[in-house]
Amino acid sequence: MKFIVVWVVLLTLAPVLSVFGEDGHDDNEIILQLAAGVSIDTINARYDTSTDDVLLNGSVYKVEVSDSANLDATVAAMQKDPDIKKVEFN
């Protein structure tokens, strides 16, 4: 009986878990907050990203990295960029 319960739980969670990478975040999305006066278009051109959503009245953005294999490197570079106040995995 325990086996059946575990199996049902795993089947229920499978679609949710498949959206995320091994490290628990979406495979190619980043949430970032820009410094004052910086355009999201500038950041997208700099890092080969595209805007998925605008959050908090235009001060926070969800962007997608074109190549998910470069997600960690892109976040690391963005963390050092003075034009970006805050960046994190989605």
C-alpha atoms as a printed R data frame, in Angstrom:
   type eleno elety resid chain resno      x      y       z
1  ATOM     1    CA   MET     A     1  0.000  0.000   0.000
2  ATOM     2    CA   LYS     A     2  2.851  2.431   0.809
3  ATOM     3    CA   PHE     A     3  4.314  1.752  -2.621
4  ATOM     4    CA   ILE     A     4  1.056  2.762  -4.290
5  ATOM     5    CA   VAL     A     5  0.827  5.982  -2.267
6  ATOM     6    CA   VAL     A     6  4.419  6.924  -3.130
7  ATOM     7    CA   TRP     A     7  3.821  6.132  -6.789
8  ATOM     8    CA   VAL     A     8  0.675  8.296  -6.906
9  ATOM     9    CA   VAL     A     9  2.511 11.197  -5.240
10 ATOM    10    CA   LEU     A    10  5.393 10.934  -7.721
11 ATOM    11    CA   LEU     A    11  3.050 10.837 -10.682
12 ATOM    12    CA   THR     A    12  1.217 13.872  -9.343
13 ATOM    13    CA   LEU     A    13  4.433 15.865  -8.887
14 ATOM    14    CA   ALA     A    14  6.129 14.796 -12.123
15 ATOM    15    CA   PRO     A    15  4.710 17.619 -14.288
16 ATOM    16    CA   VAL     A    16  5.708 20.210 -11.700
17 ATOM    17    CA   LEU     A    17  9.216 18.860 -11.201
18 ATOM    18    CA   SER     A    18  9.917 18.578 -14.912
19 ATOM    19    CA   VAL     A    19  9.673 22.376 -15.297
20 ATOM    20    CA   PHE     A    20 12.626 22.893 -12.990
21 ATOM    21    CA   GLY     A    21 16.301 22.094 -13.444
22 ATOM    22    CA   GLU     A    22 18.263 19.898 -11.055
23 ATOM    23    CA   ASP     A    23 19.018 22.884  -8.826
24 ATOM    24    CA   GLY     A    24 15.330 23.689  -8.297
25 ATOM    25    CA   HIS     A    25 14.907 26.777 -10.461
26 ATOM    26    CA   ASP     A    26 13.419 27.301 -13.872
27 ATOM    27    CA   ASP     A    27 15.939 26.308 -16.524
28 ATOM    28    CA   ASN     A    28 16.274 29.689 -18.189
29 ATOM    29    CA   GLU     A    29 14.538 32.445 -16.226
30 ATOM    30    CA   ILE     A    30 16.030 35.208 -14.103
31 ATOM    31    CA   ILE     A    31 14.365 37.878 -11.970
32 ATOM    32    CA   LEU     A    32 16.241 41.172 -11.823
33 ATOM    33    CA   GLN     A    33 15.934 44.728 -10.614
34 ATOM    34    CA   LEU     A    34 17.666 47.445 -12.593
35 ATOM    35    CA   ALA     A    35 19.490 50.480 -11.307
36 ATOM    36    CA   ALA     A    36 17.737 53.797 -11.852
37 ATOM    37    CA   GLY     A    37 17.850 55.014 -15.445
38 ATOM    38    CA   VAL     A    38 18.894 51.663 -16.952
39 ATOM    39    CA   SER     A    39 16.791 50.258 -19.781
40 ATOM    40    CA   ILE     A    40 15.789 46.606 -19.888
41 ATOM    41    CA   ASP     A    41 16.554 46.728 -23.616
42 ATOM    42    CA   THR     A    42 20.178 47.544 -22.763
43 ATOM    43    CA   ILE     A    43 20.399 44.579 -20.400
44 ATOM    44    CA   ASN     A    44 18.726 42.233 -22.891
45 ATOM    45    CA   ALA     A    45 21.219 43.237 -25.584
46 ATOM    46    CA   ARG     A    46 24.173 42.898 -23.197
47 ATOM    47    CA   TYR     A    47 23.271 39.414 -21.938
48 ATOM    48    CA   ASP     A    48 21.296 37.926 -24.854
49 ATOM    49    CA   THR     A    49 18.107 37.770 -22.794
50 ATOM    50    CA   SER     A    50 14.506 38.608 -23.569
51 ATOM    51    CA   THR     A    51 11.856 40.113 -21.321
52 ATOM    52    CA   ASP     A    52  9.158 37.649 -20.235
53 ATOM    53    CA   ASP     A    53  7.328 39.876 -17.781
54 ATOM    54    CA   VAL     A    54  7.463 43.288 -16.133
55 ATOM    55    CA   LEU     A    55  6.828 43.217 -12.384
56 ATOM    56    CA   LEU     A    56  6.327 45.822  -9.649
57 ATOM    57    CA   ASN     A    57  5.401 48.732 -11.899
58 ATOM    58    CA   GLY     A    58  8.396 48.331 -14.170
59 ATOM    59    CA   SER     A    59 11.146 48.138 -11.580
60 ATOM    60    CA   VAL     A    60 11.584 44.359 -11.645
61 ATOM    61    CA   TYR     A    61 11.762 42.117 -14.707
62 ATOM    62    CA   LYS     A    62 11.565 38.420 -15.450
63 ATOM    63    CA   VAL     A    63 13.923 37.667 -18.322
64 ATOM    64    CA   GLU     A    64 14.740 34.520 -20.228
65 ATOM    65    CA   VAL     A    65 18.282 33.512 -21.124
66 ATOM    66    CA   SER     A    66 18.444 32.328 -24.739
67 ATOM    67    CA   ASP     A    67 20.761 29.411 -23.882
68 ATOM    68    CA   SER     A    68 19.857 27.693 -20.597
69 ATOM    69    CA   ALA     A    69 23.343 26.154 -20.452
70 ATOM    70    CA   ASN     A    70 24.651 29.672 -19.794
71 ATOM    71    CA   LEU     A    71 22.189 30.481 -16.997
72 ATOM    72    CA   ASP     A    72 24.679 30.243 -14.119
73 ATOM    73    CA   ALA     A    73 27.318 32.262 -15.979
74 ATOM    74    CA   THR     A    74 24.769 34.908 -16.926
75 ATOM    75    CA   VAL     A    75 23.580 35.301 -13.333
76 ATOM    76    CA   ALA     A    76 27.183 35.504 -12.105
77 ATOM    77    CA   ALA     A    77 27.975 38.246 -14.622
78 ATOM    78    CA   MET     A    78 24.785 40.136 -13.784
79 ATOM    79    CA   GLN     A    79 25.641 40.055 -10.067
80 ATOM    80    CA   LYS     A    80 28.781 42.069 -10.876
81 ATOM    81    CA   ASP     A    81 27.016 44.528 -13.194
82 ATOM    82    CA   PRO     A    82 26.474 47.962 -11.601
83 ATOM    83    CA   ASP     A    83 23.447 48.506 -13.855
84 ATOM    84    CA   ILE     A    84 21.645 45.655 -12.055
85 ATOM    85    CA   LYS     A    85 20.677 46.172  -8.410
86 ATOM    86    CA   LYS     A    86 19.549 42.614  -7.716
87 ATOM    87    CA   VAL     A    87 19.415 39.362  -9.663
88 ATOM    88    CA   GLU     A    88 18.226 35.881  -8.742
89 ATOM    89    CA   PHE     A    89 17.077 32.647 -10.334
90 ATOM    90    CA   ASN     A    90 13.343 32.356 -10.898
